[in-house]
Amino acid sequence: MARTMSAYKIDAILNWQNETEARKKALKEVEQLPGEPFEAFEERVGTMPQPRTWLEFAMDPFEDGAPKDPNSDSPGMLDPNDPLNADALLLDPSWSKATIGEDADTVYFYRQAQKSRESFGEKIIESIYPSIVHKTAAGDYVPNLWNLFQNKDGSRYEGHEVDSFWLRSAYHGGGAVWNLLMGTGIIILGSIAIRKALPNIAAGVADIPDEVIEVVAMD
């Protein structure tokens, strides 16, 4: 079963997403001022807040400094005693909290928050690999009515959990047949595509000398 992230962690991820989108938008829409030299424009763009990686954000959300200590055992070698690191997510014990299984309130909060995402690509990525859960198996996702491999609570179907010998055998047998058919189909389609592509490639390579000769003759 997947572990649902705490609301604290989800809120931090959403803050990072919002910051990244805002900074990308600002950099995309910035315009050169009338009479401003191009070099000065580039320098001004370079001083604008830049999108940060998740690790950079987690180490210093407020961007007020993240002092390090060479002798520190903390993540990122952050100094846990420095007041400037009070905002560091990596030093907060609450960061590691997670709920085993599905936390209905957390899932609802996540779904509502994701509706405001502007990027269609990010929405697709979130639907395939939701940031709300720590994956423990291929079938662990946010509960989805259209996922045929899930129970209602979002957990995946497991053959070893089926009591009936015949149903368990049918489940694993069906999965084996599906994998066999899928693998065979991929091999067949791949071979067809390669056979069709090879003659065209060979013909194209064979035409190169003729084209070179024609160009030389015309010159």
DAHUZI-V227928 format. One record per residue. PHI is phi as a letter, one per 40 degrees, with the letter a starting at -180 (none if undefined). D_CENTER is the distance of its C-alpha to the mean C-alpha in Angstrom with 2 decimals. Layout:
# DAHUZI-V227928
phi={PHI PHI}
d_center={D_CENTER D_CENTER}
This chain:
# DAHUZI-V227928
phi={none c b c c c c c c c c c c c c c c c c c c c c c c c c c c c b c c d g c c c c c c c c c c c c c d b d b c c c c c c c a d c f b h b d b b d c c c c d g f c c c c c d c c c c c c c c c d c c c c a b c g c b d c c c c d c c c c c c c c c c c c c c c c c c c b c c c b c c b a c c c b c d a c c c c b b c c c g c c c b c c c c c c c c c c c c c c c c c c c c c c c c c c c c c c c c c c c c c c c c c c c c c c c c c c d c c c c c c c c c c}
d_center={20.04 16.77 17.36 16.68 15.83 18.80 19.23 19.68 16.24 14.65 17.04 16.02 12.30 13.68 16.17 13.77 11.94 15.52 16.77 14.27 15.08 18.74 19.01 17.50 19.89 22.77 22.42 22.24 25.28 27.46 30.74 33.54 36.50 39.94 41.76 38.86 38.82 35.69 35.51 35.69 32.99 30.60 31.56 30.97 27.48 26.78 27.95 25.68 22.77 19.82 16.07 15.19 12.53 11.54 14.28 16.75 16.36 16.70 19.77 21.46 20.29 23.71 23.99 27.49 27.37 26.02 29.11 28.78 31.33 31.85 33.24 30.45 28.66 25.96 22.31 22.26 26.07 26.25 29.78 29.79 33.23 32.52 32.41 29.87 27.27 27.89 24.68 22.48 19.89 20.10 23.80 23.69 24.55 23.01 19.51 19.82 21.15 19.62 21.34 21.90 21.30 20.67 21.61 22.64 22.94 19.54 17.91 20.15 19.30 15.55 16.30 18.77 16.65 13.86 16.79 17.27 14.01 15.48 12.76 12.91 9.89 7.77 9.98 9.38 5.64 6.97 9.88 8.55 6.49 8.05 7.81 11.56 12.25 12.50 12.47 16.02 16.31 14.90 16.37 15.18 13.63 14.75 18.22 18.40 21.83 20.72 19.28 22.40 21.40 21.23 24.03 24.50 23.04 19.66 20.77 20.97 24.38 25.90 29.03 30.61 30.73 32.99 36.61 38.36 38.83 39.02 35.91 33.98 35.36 34.52 30.91 30.41 32.63 30.69 27.41 29.21 30.68 27.40 25.81 29.01 29.13 25.53 26.08 29.43 28.14 25.54 28.36 30.79 28.62 27.63 31.32 32.40 30.00 31.16 34.81 34.56 32.84 35.26 38.43 36.95 35.79 39.21 41.04 39.20 40.04 43.64 44.05 43.22 46.70 48.49 46.66 47.45 51.10 51.35 50.01 52.42 55.31 54.73 54.81}
